[in-house]
Amino acid sequence: NISEAFSDGLKKNKVDVSTESIQQFLKKVTSLGDIKKGEVLIIARNQTDAADQLLIQIPPRFSEVVSTKEKWTTSILKIWSGEPADAGITALQITLFK
């Protein structure tokens, strides 16, 4: 389950997953269901003075935005750029950060 994997990655990197913003993000990720072979998950971040926003998308079937005044989106990036929670993220980091 992708939501559990994201939650594990956040916890591994000492991100407080009980905050309202992180909980909203994890609920949206849970609602997208399983990612099927051939689908692409897009997560895009937009930070402004007024809000932190995260777009979660699996085109064309799913598109949601989490937007709050709290500064939180940098924490989400730790799933991929922080300490890996599993072998899959380790392999991804090796590929991305060669």
mmCIF file of the C-alpha atoms, coordinates in Angstrom:
data_MODEL
# 
_entry.id   MODEL 
# 
loop_
_atom_site.group_PDB 
_atom_site.id 
_atom_site.type_symbol 
_atom_site.label_atom_id 
_atom_site.label_alt_id 
_atom_site.label_comp_id 
_atom_site.label_asym_id 
_atom_site.label_entity_id 
_atom_site.label_seq_id 
_atom_site.pdbx_PDB_ins_code 
_atom_site.Cartn_x 
_atom_site.Cartn_y 
_atom_site.Cartn_z 
_atom_site.occupancy 
_atom_site.B_iso_or_equiv 
_atom_site.pdbx_formal_charge 
_atom_site.auth_seq_id 
_atom_site.auth_comp_id 
_atom_site.auth_asym_id 
_atom_site.auth_atom_id 
_atom_site.pdbx_PDB_model_num 
ATOM 1  C CA . ASN A 1 1  ? 0.000  0.000  0.000   1.00 0.00 ? 1  ASN A CA 1 
ATOM 2  C CA . ILE A 1 2  ? 1.534  3.297  -1.096  1.00 0.00 ? 2  ILE A CA 1 
ATOM 3  C CA . SER A 1 3  ? 0.070  5.269  1.800   1.00 0.00 ? 3  SER A CA 1 
ATOM 4  C CA . GLU A 1 4  ? 1.769  2.962  4.305   1.00 0.00 ? 4  GLU A CA 1 
ATOM 5  C CA . ALA A 1 5  ? 5.041  3.176  2.387   1.00 0.00 ? 5  ALA A CA 1 
ATOM 6  C CA . PHE A 1 6  ? 4.896  6.987  2.399   1.00 0.00 ? 6  PHE A CA 1 
ATOM 7  C CA . SER A 1 7  ? 4.025  7.007  6.110   1.00 0.00 ? 7  SER A CA 1 
ATOM 8  C CA . ASP A 1 8  ? 6.966  4.668  6.838   1.00 0.00 ? 8  ASP A CA 1 
ATOM 9  C CA . GLY A 1 9  ? 9.296  6.944  4.865   1.00 0.00 ? 9  GLY A CA 1 
ATOM 10 C CA . LEU A 1 10 ? 8.147  10.004 6.769   1.00 0.00 ? 10 LEU A CA 1 
ATOM 11 C CA . LYS A 1 11 ? 8.495  8.292  10.150  1.00 0.00 ? 11 LYS A CA 1 
ATOM 12 C CA . LYS A 1 12 ? 11.955 6.964  9.222   1.00 0.00 ? 12 LYS A CA 1 
ATOM 13 C CA . ASN A 1 13 ? 12.968 10.593 8.606   1.00 0.00 ? 13 ASN A CA 1 
ATOM 14 C CA . LYS A 1 14 ? 11.436 11.789 11.876  1.00 0.00 ? 14 LYS A CA 1 
ATOM 15 C CA . VAL A 1 15 ? 8.580  13.725 10.268  1.00 0.00 ? 15 VAL A CA 1 
ATOM 16 C CA . ASP A 1 16 ? 5.597  14.184 12.580  1.00 0.00 ? 16 ASP A CA 1 
ATOM 17 C CA . VAL A 1 17 ? 2.861  12.329 10.687  1.00 0.00 ? 17 VAL A CA 1 
ATOM 18 C CA . SER A 1 18 ? 0.186  13.482 13.144  1.00 0.00 ? 18 SER A CA 1 
ATOM 19 C CA . THR A 1 19 ? 0.071  17.073 11.828  1.00 0.00 ? 19 THR A CA 1 
ATOM 20 C CA . GLU A 1 20 ? -3.092 18.098 9.994   1.00 0.00 ? 20 GLU A CA 1 
ATOM 21 C CA . SER A 1 21 ? -1.266 18.741 6.714   1.00 0.00 ? 21 SER A CA 1 
ATOM 22 C CA . ILE A 1 22 ? 0.539  15.396 6.664   1.00 0.00 ? 22 ILE A CA 1 
ATOM 23 C CA . GLN A 1 23 ? -2.689 13.604 7.613   1.00 0.00 ? 23 GLN A CA 1 
ATOM 24 C CA . GLN A 1 24 ? -4.519 15.332 4.717   1.00 0.00 ? 24 GLN A CA 1 
ATOM 25 C CA . PHE A 1 25 ? -1.747 14.247 2.357   1.00 0.00 ? 25 PHE A CA 1 
ATOM 26 C CA . LEU A 1 26 ? -1.838 10.620 3.548   1.00 0.00 ? 26 LEU A CA 1 
ATOM 27 C CA . LYS A 1 27 ? -5.664 10.524 3.234   1.00 0.00 ? 27 LYS A CA 1 
ATOM 28 C CA . LYS A 1 28 ? -5.433 11.729 -0.372  1.00 0.00 ? 28 LYS A CA 1 
ATOM 29 C CA . VAL A 1 29 ? -2.754 9.155  -1.143  1.00 0.00 ? 29 VAL A CA 1 
ATOM 30 C CA . THR A 1 30 ? -4.916 6.432  0.429   1.00 0.00 ? 30 THR A CA 1 
ATOM 31 C CA . SER A 1 31 ? -7.905 7.501  -1.662  1.00 0.00 ? 31 SER A CA 1 
ATOM 32 C CA . LEU A 1 32 ? -5.998 7.075  -4.940  1.00 0.00 ? 32 LEU A CA 1 
ATOM 33 C CA . GLY A 1 33 ? -5.891 3.315  -4.359  1.00 0.00 ? 33 GLY A CA 1 
ATOM 34 C CA . ASP A 1 34 ? -3.319 0.991  -5.869  1.00 0.00 ? 34 ASP A CA 1 
ATOM 35 C CA . ILE A 1 35 ? -1.129 2.240  -8.667  1.00 0.00 ? 35 ILE A CA 1 
ATOM 36 C CA . LYS A 1 36 ? -1.540 -0.100 -11.591 1.00 0.00 ? 36 LYS A CA 1 
ATOM 37 C CA . LYS A 1 37 ? 1.164  -1.193 -14.001 1.00 0.00 ? 37 LYS A CA 1 
ATOM 38 C CA . GLY A 1 38 ? 1.679  1.544  -16.601 1.00 0.00 ? 38 GLY A CA 1 
ATOM 39 C CA . GLU A 1 39 ? 0.292  4.339  -14.416 1.00 0.00 ? 39 GLU A CA 1 
ATOM 40 C CA . VAL A 1 40 ? 2.414  7.289  -13.345 1.00 0.00 ? 40 VAL A CA 1 
ATOM 41 C CA . LEU A 1 41 ? 2.171  8.988  -9.964  1.00 0.00 ? 41 LEU A CA 1 
ATOM 42 C CA . ILE A 1 42 ? 2.876  12.723 -10.105 1.00 0.00 ? 42 ILE A CA 1 
ATOM 43 C CA . ILE A 1 43 ? 3.536  14.720 -6.962  1.00 0.00 ? 43 ILE A CA 1 
ATOM 44 C CA . ALA A 1 44 ? 4.205  18.414 -7.560  1.00 0.00 ? 44 ALA A CA 1 
ATOM 45 C CA . ARG A 1 45 ? 4.977  20.999 -4.906  1.00 0.00 ? 45 ARG A CA 1 
ATOM 46 C CA . ASN A 1 46 ? 4.139  24.710 -4.900  1.00 0.00 ? 46 ASN A CA 1 
ATOM 47 C CA . GLN A 1 47 ? 5.226  26.955 -2.053  1.00 0.00 ? 47 GLN A CA 1 
ATOM 48 C CA . THR A 1 48 ? 4.070  30.558 -1.760  1.00 0.00 ? 48 THR A CA 1 
ATOM 49 C CA . ASP A 1 49 ? 3.900  33.072 1.070   1.00 0.00 ? 49 ASP A CA 1 
ATOM 50 C CA . ALA A 1 50 ? 0.187  32.300 1.418   1.00 0.00 ? 50 ALA A CA 1 
ATOM 51 C CA . ALA A 1 51 ? 0.201  28.490 1.258   1.00 0.00 ? 51 ALA A CA 1 
ATOM 52 C CA . ASP A 1 52 ? 2.040  25.220 0.758   1.00 0.00 ? 52 ASP A CA 1 
ATOM 53 C CA . GLN A 1 53 ? 0.386  23.082 -1.913  1.00 0.00 ? 53 GLN A CA 1 
ATOM 54 C CA . LEU A 1 54 ? 0.953  19.559 -3.114  1.00 0.00 ? 54 LEU A CA 1 
ATOM 55 C CA . LEU A 1 55 ? -0.660 18.162 -6.262  1.00 0.00 ? 55 LEU A CA 1 
ATOM 56 C CA . ILE A 1 56 ? -1.160 14.389 -6.250  1.00 0.00 ? 56 ILE A CA 1 
ATOM 57 C CA . GLN A 1 57 ? -2.087 12.989 -9.635  1.00 0.00 ? 57 GLN A CA 1 
ATOM 58 C CA . ILE A 1 58 ? -2.436 9.744  -11.581 1.00 0.00 ? 58 ILE A CA 1 
ATOM 59 C CA . PRO A 1 59 ? -3.601 11.019 -14.961 1.00 0.00 ? 59 PRO A CA 1 
ATOM 60 C CA . PRO A 1 60 ? -6.332 10.833 -16.062 1.00 0.00 ? 60 PRO A CA 1 
ATOM 61 C CA . ARG A 1 61 ? -8.130 9.056  -13.207 1.00 0.00 ? 61 ARG A CA 1 
ATOM 62 C CA . PHE A 1 62 ? -7.026 10.938 -10.082 1.00 0.00 ? 62 PHE A CA 1 
ATOM 63 C CA . SER A 1 63 ? -6.088 14.513 -9.255  1.00 0.00 ? 63 SER A CA 1 
ATOM 64 C CA . GLU A 1 64 ? -6.171 16.152 -5.829  1.00 0.00 ? 64 GLU A CA 1 
ATOM 65 C CA . VAL A 1 65 ? -4.498 19.141 -4.192  1.00 0.00 ? 65 VAL A CA 1 
ATOM 66 C CA . VAL A 1 66 ? -3.608 19.484 -0.521  1.00 0.00 ? 66 VAL A CA 1 
ATOM 67 C CA . SER A 1 67 ? -3.216 23.144 0.400   1.00 0.00 ? 67 SER A CA 1 
ATOM 68 C CA . THR A 1 68 ? -2.591 24.634 3.846   1.00 0.00 ? 68 THR A CA 1 
ATOM 69 C CA . LYS A 1 69 ? -1.023 27.736 5.342   1.00 0.00 ? 69 LYS A CA 1 
ATOM 70 C CA . GLU A 1 70 ? 1.343  25.532 7.328   1.00 0.00 ? 70 GLU A CA 1 
ATOM 71 C CA . LYS A 1 71 ? 4.816  25.045 5.802   1.00 0.00 ? 71 LYS A CA 1 
ATOM 72 C CA . TRP A 1 72 ? 4.942  21.273 5.353   1.00 0.00 ? 72 TRP A CA 1 
ATOM 73 C CA . THR A 1 73 ? 5.718  20.209 1.783   1.00 0.00 ? 73 THR A CA 1 
ATOM 74 C CA . THR A 1 74 ? 9.491  20.075 2.312   1.00 0.00 ? 74 THR A CA 1 
ATOM 75 C CA . SER A 1 75 ? 8.846  17.230 4.773   1.00 0.00 ? 75 SER A CA 1 
ATOM 76 C CA . ILE A 1 76 ? 7.139  15.181 2.044   1.00 0.00 ? 76 ILE A CA 1 
ATOM 77 C CA . LEU A 1 77 ? 10.292 15.282 -0.085  1.00 0.00 ? 77 LEU A CA 1 
ATOM 78 C CA . LYS A 1 78 ? 12.105 13.334 2.648   1.00 0.00 ? 78 LYS A CA 1 
ATOM 79 C CA . ILE A 1 79 ? 10.237 10.193 1.479   1.00 0.00 ? 79 ILE A CA 1 
ATOM 80 C CA . TRP A 1 80 ? 12.582 10.134 -1.524  1.00 0.00 ? 80 TRP A CA 1 
ATOM 81 C CA . SER A 1 81 ? 15.575 12.260 -0.508  1.00 0.00 ? 81 SER A CA 1 
ATOM 82 C CA . GLY A 1 82 ? 15.945 11.327 3.171   1.00 0.00 ? 82 GLY A CA 1 
ATOM 83 C CA . GLU A 1 83 ? 16.973 8.099  4.825   1.00 0.00 ? 83 GLU A CA 1 
ATOM 84 C CA . PRO A 1 84 ? 15.389 5.268  2.822   1.00 0.00 ? 84 PRO A CA 1 
ATOM 85 C CA . ALA A 1 85 ? 12.649 3.254  4.527   1.00 0.00 ? 85 ALA A CA 1 
ATOM 86 C CA . ASP A 1 86 ? 13.030 0.259  2.186   1.00 0.00 ? 86 ASP A CA 1 
ATOM 87 C CA . ALA A 1 87 ? 15.172 -1.271 -0.562  1.00 0.00 ? 87 ALA A CA 1 
ATOM 88 C CA . GLY A 1 88 ? 13.022 0.249  -3.315  1.00 0.00 ? 88 GLY A CA 1 
ATOM 89 C CA . ILE A 1 89 ? 13.782 3.792  -2.169  1.00 0.00 ? 89 ILE A CA 1 
ATOM 90 C CA . THR A 1 90 ? 17.455 2.909  -1.785  1.00 0.00 ? 90 THR A CA 1 
ATOM 91 C CA . ALA A 1 91 ? 17.548 1.733  -5.418  1.00 0.00 ? 91 ALA A CA 1 
ATOM 92 C CA . LEU A 1 92 ? 15.699 4.863  -6.549  1.00 0.00 ? 92 LEU A CA 1 
ATOM 93 C CA . GLN A 1 93 ? 18.168 7.116  -4.719  1.00 0.00 ? 93 GLN A CA 1 
ATOM 94 C CA . ILE A 1 94 ? 21.119 5.316  -6.308  1.00 0.00 ? 94 ILE A CA 1 
ATOM 95 C CA . THR A 1 95 ? 19.566 5.884  -9.742  1.00 0.00 ? 95 THR A CA 1 
ATOM 96 C CA . LEU A 1 96 ? 18.590 9.514  -9.121  1.00 0.00 ? 96 LEU A CA 1 
ATOM 97 C CA . PHE A 1 97 ? 21.666 10.719 -7.286  1.00 0.00 ? 97 PHE A CA 1 
ATOM 98 C CA . LYS A 1 98 ? 24.499 9.053  -9.246  1.00 0.00 ? 98 LYS A CA 1 
# 
